[in-house]
């Protein structure tokens, strides 16, 4: 997946998730936005919703199932799910030979 495609589907995912959140907790479409971590605005259900939506969008784009809901990734505050920037970089490596 190209980096621009990854960022586009991340922003689309943010749009979907933001529809379910009150205005004060909505995610910004910015590289530094925290997805998973102490300073993030999503609760556990919000994180799961975000990841499932992102998996669906990435799978549609790539034509293969994409699984991001991994316990190790969720608990690692320095992992790929930390922010929009780290997740964009991670998604850009999916399906690369």
Secondary structure, DSSP 4 states (H G I P E B T S, - for coil): --HHHHHHHHHHHHHHHHTTS-GGGPPPSSTT-BSSSTT----HHHHHHHHHHHHHHHHHHHTS------HHHHH-TTSTTSBHHHHHHHHHHTT--
